[in-house]
């Protein structure tokens, strides 16, 4: 398994007041899907897409069979500047005093949900080997 996870697909939709997200990641011929849901107005498409990405990463970690530190989504924000929009995510890796906070960002190119998924992967960039390979 390589060190980078590839983002294959991000799908989000709103049904009534429920937000649904599906994110597919792949690496070395292996593919996993993460799903997440939320309810409006607390959840938004970007937050649910970020959570689905984390859930897909967890599937890769579970596949390796070893104990992994907890990975949780702390915050998601979309920043708008005159030239671009950027999604920022804050992640927590681990528990209690051992926890580390990681941040990631991605410019909105196609849509903000894809940028949210890319921002999660950006935040995990240097941590992915520890999560998946050890």
PyMOL commands that set and color helices and strands:
alter all, ss='L'
color gray80, all
select helices_A, chain A and resi 45-64+96-98+112-124+128-132
alter helices_A, ss='H'
color red, helices_A
select strands_A, chain A and resi 6-15+18-27+30-39+71-80+85-93+100-107
alter strands_A, ss='S'
color yellow, strands_A
deselect
rebuild
show_as cartoon
